[in-house]
Amino acid sequence: MKLQKCINCAYYTAYYKIQNHGFERSNACACSKHKKVQTQFETCEFFKDNAKKEKTRKDKLFISLEYALKSINEITQILSEIRIED
């Protein structure tokens, strides 16, 4: 069986460092299968493809973006109505 990198595994959870300009992903990660800290380039025999996890994440992201866009459109409409009344 071919070993895969942790960064592409469903058990992978990235760690982030706080920088002056925001957050930056570190090379360390949490493996929920091993319950330990590893680097994102390690390999193991418990690799599980993260395609389903990634699709779910993208679906949630698009739902959130659609909601935000709807809210922005509503605010724009309210502000334009206020401007017309003045």
VODO-481236 format. One record per residue: residue in one letter; residue number from 1; z negated, y negated, x negated of N, C-alpha, C, O in turn. Coordinates in Angstrom, 1 decimal, always signed. Each point is the difference from the previous one (the first is absolute). Example, Ala and Ser with C-alpha at 12.3 -4.5 7.8 and 13.67 -1.06 7.14 Angstrom:
# residues 2
rotor:A; lolum:1; nz:-7.8; ny:+5.7; nx:-13.2; caz:+0.0; cay:-1.2; cax:+0.9; cz:+0.0; cy:-1.2; cx:-0.9; oz:-0.7; oy:+0.0; ox:-1.0
rotor:S; lolum:2; nz:+1.4; ny:-1.1; nx:+1.4; caz:+0.0; cay:-1.1; cax:-0.9; cz:-0.8; cy:-1.1; cx:+0.8; oz:-0.1; oy:-1.1; ox:-0.5
END
This chain:
# residues 86
rotor:M; lolum:1; nz:+0.0; ny:+1.2; nx:-0.8; caz:+0.0; cay:-1.2; cax:+0.8; cz:+0.0; cy:-1.2; cx:-0.9; oz:-0.8; oy:-0.2; ox:-0.9
rotor:K; lolum:2; nz:+1.7; ny:-0.8; nx:+1.2; caz:+0.1; cay:-1.2; cax:-0.7; cz:-1.2; cy:-0.9; cx:+0.3; oz:-0.3; oy:-0.3; ox:+1.2
rotor:L; lolum:3; nz:-0.3; ny:-0.3; nx:-2.2; caz:-1.1; cay:-0.9; cax:+0.2; cz:+0.5; cy:-1.4; cx:+0.2; oz:+1.0; oy:-0.4; ox:-0.6
rotor:Q; lolum:4; nz:-1.6; ny:-0.4; nx:+1.5; caz:+0.4; cay:-1.3; cax:+0.4; cz:-1.0; cy:-1.0; cx:-0.4; oz:-1.2; oy:+0.3; ox:-0.3
rotor:K; lolum:5; nz:+1.6; ny:-1.6; nx:+0.2; caz:-0.9; cay:-1.1; cax:-0.4; cz:-0.9; cy:-0.4; cx:+1.1; oz:+0.4; oy:+0.1; ox:+1.2
rotor:C; lolum:6; nz:-1.6; ny:-0.5; nx:-1.5; caz:-1.0; cay:-0.4; cax:+1.1; cz:+0.5; cy:-1.1; cx:+0.8; oz:-0.3; oy:-0.1; ox:+1.2
rotor:I; lolum:7; nz:+1.1; ny:-0.9; nx:-1.8; caz:+0.4; cay:-1.1; cax:+0.8; cz:+0.9; cy:+0.3; cx:+1.2; oz:+0.1; oy:-0.8; ox:+0.9
rotor:N; lolum:8; nz:+0.5; ny:+2.0; nx:-0.9; caz:+0.9; cay:+0.4; cax:+1.1; cz:-0.7; cy:+1.0; cx:+0.9; oz:+0.6; oy:+0.6; ox:+0.8
rotor:C; lolum:9; nz:-1.9; ny:-0.4; nx:-0.9; caz:-0.8; cay:+1.0; cax:+0.7; cz:-0.7; cy:-0.6; cx:+1.2; oz:-0.4; oy:-1.2; ox:+0.0
rotor:A; lolum:10; nz:+0.3; ny:+1.9; nx:+1.1; caz:-0.7; cay:-0.4; cax:+1.2; cz:-1.5; cy:-0.2; cx:-0.2; oz:-0.6; oy:-0.8; ox:+0.7
rotor:Y; lolum:11; nz:+0.0; ny:+1.4; nx:-1.7; caz:-1.4; cay:-0.1; cax:-0.3; cz:-0.3; cy:-1.3; cx:-0.9; oz:-1.2; oy:-0.3; ox:-0.2
rotor:Y; lolum:12; nz:+2.2; ny:-0.4; nx:-0.2; caz:-0.1; cay:-1.1; cax:-0.9; cz:-0.4; cy:-1.3; cx:+0.8; oz:+0.5; oy:-0.3; ox:+1.0
rotor:T; lolum:13; nz:-1.5; ny:-0.4; nx:-1.6; caz:-0.4; cay:-1.3; cax:+0.6; cz:-0.1; cy:-0.9; cx:-1.2; oz:-0.8; oy:+0.2; ox:-1.0
rotor:A; lolum:14; nz:+1.5; ny:-1.3; nx:+1.0; caz:+0.1; cay:-0.9; cax:-1.2; cz:-1.3; cy:-0.9; cx:-0.1; oz:-0.6; oy:-0.3; ox:+1.0
rotor:Y; lolum:15; nz:+0.3; ny:+0.0; nx:-2.2; caz:-1.1; cay:-1.0; cax:-0.3; cz:+0.7; cy:-1.3; cx:-0.3; oz:+1.0; oy:+0.0; ox:-0.7
rotor:Y; lolum:16; nz:-1.7; ny:-1.1; nx:+1.1; caz:+0.5; cay:-1.3; cax:-0.3; cz:-1.0; cy:-0.8; cx:-0.8; oz:-1.2; oy:+0.1; ox:+0.3
rotor:K; lolum:17; nz:+1.7; ny:-1.0; nx:-1.2; caz:-0.9; cay:-0.9; cax:-0.7; cz:+0.2; cy:-1.4; cx:+0.5; oz:+1.1; oy:-0.4; ox:+0.4
rotor:I; lolum:18; nz:-2.2; ny:-0.4; nx:-0.4; caz:+0.1; cay:-1.4; cax:+0.4; cz:+0.4; cy:-0.8; cx:-1.2; oz:-0.6; oy:+0.0; ox:-1.0
rotor:Q; lolum:19; nz:+1.7; ny:-0.7; nx:+1.2; caz:+0.5; cay:-0.9; cax:-1.1; cz:-0.1; cy:-1.4; cx:+0.5; oz:-0.3; oy:-0.3; ox:+1.2
rotor:N; lolum:20; nz:+0.6; ny:-0.7; nx:-2.0; caz:+0.0; cay:-1.4; cax:+0.4; cz:+1.0; cy:-0.3; cx:+1.1; oz:-0.3; oy:-0.8; ox:+0.8
rotor:H; lolum:21; nz:+1.4; ny:+1.4; nx:-0.8; caz:+1.1; cay:-0.2; cax:+0.9; cz:+0.0; cy:+0.9; cx:+1.2; oz:+0.8; oy:-0.1; ox:+0.9
rotor:G; lolum:22; nz:-1.8; ny:+1.0; nx:-0.8; caz:+0.0; cay:+1.0; cax:+1.1; cz:-0.5; cy:+1.3; cx:-0.5; oz:-0.8; oy:+0.2; ox:-0.9
rotor:F; lolum:23; nz:+1.4; ny:+0.9; nx:+1.6; caz:-0.3; cay:+1.3; cax:-0.4; cz:+1.1; cy:+0.7; cx:-0.8; oz:+1.2; oy:-0.3; ox:+0.3
rotor:E; lolum:24; nz:-1.6; ny:+1.1; nx:-1.2; caz:+1.0; cay:+0.8; cax:-0.8; cz:-0.4; cy:+1.4; cx:+0.0; oz:-1.1; oy:+0.4; ox:-0.2
rotor:R; lolum:25; nz:+2.1; ny:+0.5; nx:+0.4; caz:-0.2; cay:+1.4; cax:+0.0; cz:-0.3; cy:+0.5; cx:-1.4; oz:+0.6; oy:-0.3; ox:-1.0
rotor:S; lolum:26; nz:-1.7; ny:+1.1; nx:+0.9; caz:-0.3; cay:+0.6; cax:-1.3; cz:+0.6; cy:+1.4; cx:-0.2; oz:+0.5; oy:+0.5; ox:+1.0
rotor:N; lolum:27; nz:-0.6; ny:+0.0; nx:-2.2; caz:+0.5; cay:+1.4; cax:-0.2; cz:-1.0; cy:+1.1; cx:+0.5; oz:+0.4; oy:+1.1; ox:+0.1
rotor:A; lolum:28; nz:-1.6; ny:-1.5; nx:+0.2; caz:-1.0; cay:+0.9; cax:+0.6; cz:+0.3; cy:+0.2; cx:+1.5; oz:+0.5; oy:-0.9; ox:+0.7
rotor:C; lolum:29; nz:-0.9; ny:+2.1; nx:-0.3; caz:+0.2; cay:+0.3; cax:+1.4; cz:-1.1; cy:+1.0; cx:+0.5; oz:-0.6; oy:+0.7; ox:-0.9
rotor:A; lolum:30; nz:+0.3; ny:-0.6; nx:+2.1; caz:-0.9; cay:+0.9; cax:+0.6; cz:+0.8; cy:+1.2; cx:+0.6; oz:+0.9; oy:-0.2; ox:+0.7
rotor:C; lolum:31; nz:-1.3; ny:+1.4; nx:-1.1; caz:+0.6; cay:+1.2; cax:+0.6; cz:-1.0; cy:+0.6; cx:+1.0; oz:-1.1; oy:+0.4; ox:-0.4
rotor:S; lolum:32; nz:+1.5; ny:-0.4; nx:+1.7; caz:-0.9; cay:+0.5; cax:+1.0; cz:-0.1; cy:+1.5; cx:+0.0; oz:-0.9; oy:+0.5; ox:+0.5
rotor:K; lolum:33; nz:+1.8; ny:+0.2; nx:-1.2; caz:-0.1; cay:+1.4; cax:-0.1; cz:-1.0; cy:+0.4; cx:-1.0; oz:-0.8; oy:+0.9; ox:+0.2
rotor:H; lolum:34; nz:+0.9; ny:-1.5; nx:-1.4; caz:-1.0; cay:+0.3; cax:-1.1; cz:-1.3; cy:-0.8; cx:+0.1; oz:-0.9; oy:+0.3; ox:-0.7
rotor:K; lolum:35; nz:+0.9; ny:-1.4; nx:+1.5; caz:-1.1; cay:-0.9; cax:+0.1; cz:-0.4; cy:-0.6; cx:-1.4; oz:-1.2; oy:+0.1; ox:-0.3
rotor:K; lolum:36; nz:+2.2; ny:-0.6; nx:-0.4; caz:-0.3; cay:-0.6; cax:-1.3; cz:+1.1; cy:-1.0; cx:-0.3; oz:+1.0; oy:-0.1; ox:+0.7
rotor:V; lolum:37; nz:-1.3; ny:-0.7; nx:-1.7; caz:+0.9; cay:-1.0; cax:-0.5; cz:+1.0; cy:+0.6; cx:-1.0; oz:-0.4; oy:+0.7; ox:-0.9
rotor:Q; lolum:38; nz:+1.7; ny:-1.0; nx:+1.1; caz:+1.0; cay:+0.5; cax:-0.9; cz:+1.0; cy:-1.2; cx:-0.3; oz:-0.2; oy:-1.1; ox:+0.6
rotor:T; lolum:39; nz:+1.1; ny:+1.4; nx:-1.4; caz:+1.1; cay:-1.0; cax:-0.2; cz:+1.2; cy:+0.4; cx:+0.9; oz:+0.1; oy:+1.1; ox:+0.3
rotor:Q; lolum:40; nz:+0.7; ny:-2.1; nx:+0.0; caz:+1.1; cay:+0.2; cax:+0.9; cz:+1.1; cy:+0.9; cx:-0.6; oz:+0.8; oy:+0.5; ox:+0.8
rotor:F; lolum:41; nz:-0.9; ny:-0.2; nx:-2.0; caz:+1.1; cay:+0.8; cax:-0.7; cz:-0.5; cy:+1.4; cx:-0.3; oz:+0.8; oy:+0.8; ox:-0.6
rotor:E; lolum:42; nz:-2.0; ny:-0.4; nx:+1.0; caz:-0.4; cay:+1.3; cax:-0.2; cz:+0.7; cy:+1.0; cx:+1.0; oz:+0.6; oy:-0.5; ox:+1.0
rotor:T; lolum:43; nz:-0.7; ny:+1.7; nx:-1.3; caz:+0.6; cay:+1.0; cax:+0.9; cz:-1.0; cy:+1.1; cx:+0.4; oz:-1.0; oy:+0.2; ox:-0.8
rotor:C; lolum:44; nz:+1.2; ny:+0.5; nx:+1.9; caz:-0.8; cay:+1.1; cax:+0.3; cz:+0.7; cy:+1.0; cx:+0.9; oz:+1.1; oy:-0.3; ox:+0.5
rotor:E; lolum:45; nz:-1.7; ny:+1.4; nx:-0.2; caz:+0.6; cay:+1.1; cax:+0.8; cz:-0.2; cy:-0.3; cx:+1.5; oz:+0.6; oy:+0.8; ox:+0.8
rotor:F; lolum:46; nz:-1.5; ny:-1.8; nx:-0.4; caz:-0.2; cay:-0.2; cax:+1.4; cz:+0.8; cy:-1.1; cx:+0.5; oz:-0.3; oy:-0.6; ox:+1.1
rotor:F; lolum:47; nz:+1.4; ny:+0.3; nx:-1.8; caz:+0.9; cay:-1.1; cax:+0.5; cz:+0.5; cy:+0.2; cx:+1.4; oz:+0.4; oy:+1.1; ox:+0.4
rotor:K; lolum:48; nz:-0.4; ny:-2.2; nx:+0.4; caz:+0.5; cay:+0.1; cax:+1.4; cz:+0.8; cy:-1.3; cx:+0.2; oz:-0.4; oy:-1.1; ox:-0.3
rotor:D; lolum:49; nz:+1.7; ny:+1.4; nx:+0.7; caz:+0.9; cay:-1.1; cax:+0.2; cz:-0.5; cy:-1.1; cx:+1.0; oz:-0.5; oy:+0.4; ox:+1.0
rotor:N; lolum:50; nz:+0.7; ny:-1.6; nx:-1.4; caz:-0.6; cay:-1.1; cax:+0.8; cz:+1.0; cy:-0.7; cx:+1.0; oz:-0.2; oy:-1.1; ox:+0.5
rotor:A; lolum:51; nz:+1.3; ny:+1.8; nx:-0.2; caz:+1.1; cay:-0.6; cax:+0.8; cz:-0.6; cy:-0.3; cx:+1.4; oz:+0.3; oy:-1.1; ox:+0.6
rotor:K; lolum:52; nz:-1.1; ny:+2.0; nx:+0.0; caz:-0.5; cay:-0.3; cax:+1.3; cz:-1.0; cy:-1.1; cx:+0.0; oz:+0.0; oy:-0.9; ox:+0.9
rotor:K; lolum:53; nz:-0.9; ny:+0.8; nx:-1.9; caz:-1.0; cay:-1.0; cax:-0.2; cz:+0.8; cy:-1.4; cx:-0.2; oz:-0.5; oy:-1.0; ox:+0.6
rotor:E; lolum:54; nz:+1.5; ny:+1.0; nx:-1.3; caz:+0.8; cay:-1.2; cax:-0.3; cz:+0.7; cy:-0.5; cx:+1.3; oz:+0.0; oy:-1.2; ox:+0.3
rotor:K; lolum:55; nz:+0.5; ny:+2.1; nx:+0.5; caz:+0.7; cay:-0.3; cax:+1.2; cz:-1.0; cy:-0.6; cx:+1.0; oz:+0.3; oy:-1.0; ox:+0.7
rotor:T; lolum:56; nz:-1.5; ny:+1.6; nx:-0.6; caz:-1.0; cay:-0.6; cax:+0.9; cz:-0.4; cy:-1.4; cx:-0.4; oz:-0.2; oy:-0.8; ox:+0.8
rotor:R; lolum:57; nz:+0.0; ny:+0.6; nx:-2.1; caz:-0.4; cay:-1.3; cax:-0.5; cz:+1.1; cy:-1.0; cx:+0.3; oz:-0.3; oy:-1.1; ox:+0.4
rotor:K; lolum:58; nz:+1.6; ny:+1.4; nx:-0.6; caz:+1.0; cay:-0.9; cax:+0.3; cz:+0.1; cy:-0.3; cx:+1.5; oz:+0.3; oy:-1.1; ox:+0.4
rotor:D; lolum:59; nz:-0.5; ny:+2.1; nx:+0.5; caz:+0.0; cay:-0.2; cax:+1.4; cz:-1.1; cy:-1.0; cx:+0.4; oz:+0.3; oy:-0.9; ox:+0.8
rotor:K; lolum:60; nz:-1.5; ny:+1.1; nx:-1.3; caz:-1.1; cay:-0.9; cax:+0.3; cz:+0.3; cy:-1.4; cx:-0.5; oz:-0.3; oy:-1.0; ox:+0.7
rotor:L; lolum:61; nz:+0.9; ny:+0.9; nx:-1.9; caz:+0.4; cay:-1.3; cax:-0.5; cz:+1.0; cy:-0.7; cx:+0.9; oz:-0.2; oy:-1.2; ox:+0.3
rotor:F; lolum:62; nz:+1.2; ny:+1.8; nx:+0.2; caz:+1.0; cay:-0.6; cax:+0.9; cz:-0.6; cy:-0.4; cx:+1.3; oz:+0.4; oy:-1.0; ox:+0.6
rotor:I; lolum:63; nz:-1.4; ny:+1.8; nx:-0.1; caz:-0.6; cay:-0.4; cax:+1.3; cz:-0.8; cy:-1.2; cx:-0.2; oz:+0.0; oy:-0.9; ox:+0.8
rotor:S; lolum:64; nz:-0.7; ny:+0.8; nx:-2.0; caz:-0.8; cay:-1.2; cax:-0.3; cz:+0.9; cy:-1.3; cx:-0.2; oz:-0.4; oy:-1.1; ox:+0.5
rotor:L; lolum:65; nz:+1.5; ny:+1.3; nx:-1.1; caz:+0.9; cay:-1.1; cax:-0.2; cz:+0.6; cy:-0.5; cx:+1.3; oz:+0.2; oy:-1.2; ox:+0.2
rotor:E; lolum:66; nz:+0.2; ny:+2.2; nx:+0.7; caz:+0.5; cay:-0.4; cax:+1.3; cz:-1.0; cy:-0.8; cx:+0.8; oz:+0.3; oy:-1.0; ox:+0.7
rotor:Y; lolum:67; nz:-1.6; ny:+1.4; nx:-0.8; caz:-1.1; cay:-0.7; cax:+0.7; cz:-0.1; cy:-1.4; cx:-0.5; oz:-0.2; oy:-1.0; ox:+0.7
rotor:A; lolum:68; nz:+0.2; ny:+0.9; nx:-2.1; caz:-0.1; cay:-1.3; cax:-0.6; cz:+1.2; cy:-0.9; cx:+0.4; oz:-0.2; oy:-1.2; ox:+0.3
rotor:L; lolum:69; nz:+1.4; ny:+1.7; nx:-0.3; caz:+1.1; cay:-0.8; cax:+0.4; cz:-0.1; cy:-0.5; cx:+1.4; oz:+0.4; oy:-1.1; ox:+0.3
rotor:K; lolum:70; nz:-0.8; ny:+2.0; nx:+0.6; caz:-0.2; cay:-0.4; cax:+1.4; cz:-1.0; cy:-1.1; cx:+0.1; oz:+0.2; oy:-0.9; ox:+0.8
rotor:S; lolum:71; nz:-1.3; ny:+1.0; nx:-1.5; caz:-1.1; cay:-1.0; cax:+0.0; cz:+0.6; cy:-1.4; cx:-0.5; oz:-0.3; oy:-1.0; ox:+0.5
rotor:I; lolum:72; nz:+1.1; ny:+1.1; nx:-1.6; caz:+0.6; cay:-1.2; cax:-0.5; cz:+0.9; cy:-0.7; cx:+1.0; oz:+0.0; oy:-1.2; ox:+0.1
rotor:N; lolum:73; nz:+0.8; ny:+2.0; nx:+0.5; caz:+0.9; cay:-0.5; cax:+1.1; cz:-0.7; cy:-0.6; cx:+1.1; oz:+0.4; oy:-1.1; ox:+0.5
rotor:E; lolum:74; nz:-1.5; ny:+1.7; nx:-0.1; caz:-0.8; cay:-0.6; cax:+1.1; cz:-0.6; cy:-1.4; cx:-0.4; oz:+0.0; oy:-0.9; ox:+0.7
rotor:I; lolum:75; nz:-0.5; ny:+0.9; nx:-1.9; caz:-0.6; cay:-1.3; cax:-0.6; cz:+1.1; cy:-1.1; cx:-0.1; oz:-0.2; oy:-1.1; ox:+0.4
rotor:T; lolum:76; nz:+1.4; ny:+1.5; nx:-0.8; caz:+1.1; cay:-0.9; cax:-0.1; cz:+0.4; cy:-0.6; cx:+1.4; oz:+0.2; oy:-1.1; ox:+0.1
rotor:Q; lolum:77; nz:-0.2; ny:+2.0; nx:+0.9; caz:+0.3; cay:-0.4; cax:+1.3; cz:-1.1; cy:-1.0; cx:+0.5; oz:+0.4; oy:-1.0; ox:+0.6
rotor:I; lolum:78; nz:-1.6; ny:+1.3; nx:-0.8; caz:-1.1; cay:-0.9; cax:+0.5; cz:+0.1; cy:-1.4; cx:-0.7; oz:-0.1; oy:-1.0; ox:+0.6
rotor:L; lolum:79; nz:+0.4; ny:+1.0; nx:-1.9; caz:+0.1; cay:-1.2; cax:-0.8; cz:+1.2; cy:-0.8; cx:+0.5; oz:-0.1; oy:-1.3; ox:+0.1
rotor:S; lolum:80; nz:+1.2; ny:+1.9; nx:+0.2; caz:+1.2; cay:-0.7; cax:+0.4; cz:-0.2; cy:-0.6; cx:+1.4; oz:+0.5; oy:-1.1; ox:+0.3
rotor:E; lolum:81; nz:-1.3; ny:+1.8; nx:+0.6; caz:-0.3; cay:-0.5; cax:+1.3; cz:-0.9; cy:-1.2; cx:-0.1; oz:+0.1; oy:-1.0; ox:+0.8
rotor:I; lolum:82; nz:-1.1; ny:+1.0; nx:-1.7; caz:-0.9; cay:-1.1; cax:-0.2; cz:+0.8; cy:-1.2; cx:-0.5; oz:-0.2; oy:-1.2; ox:+0.4
rotor:R; lolum:83; nz:+1.2; ny:+1.4; nx:-1.3; caz:+0.8; cay:-1.1; cax:-0.6; cz:+0.9; cy:-0.6; cx:+1.1; oz:+0.1; oy:-1.2; ox:+0.1
rotor:I; lolum:84; nz:+0.4; ny:+2.0; nx:+0.9; caz:+0.8; cay:-0.5; cax:+1.0; cz:-0.8; cy:-0.9; cx:+1.0; oz:+0.5; oy:-1.0; ox:+0.5
rotor:E; lolum:85; nz:-1.8; ny:+1.4; nx:-0.2; caz:-0.8; cay:-0.7; cax:+0.9; cz:-0.4; cy:-1.4; cx:-0.6; oz:-0.2; oy:-0.9; ox:+0.8
rotor:D; lolum:86; nz:+0.1; ny:+0.8; nx:-2.1; caz:-0.4; cay:-1.2; cax:-0.6; cz:+1.1; cy:-1.0; cx:+0.0; oz:-0.1; oy:-1.1; ox:-0.5
END
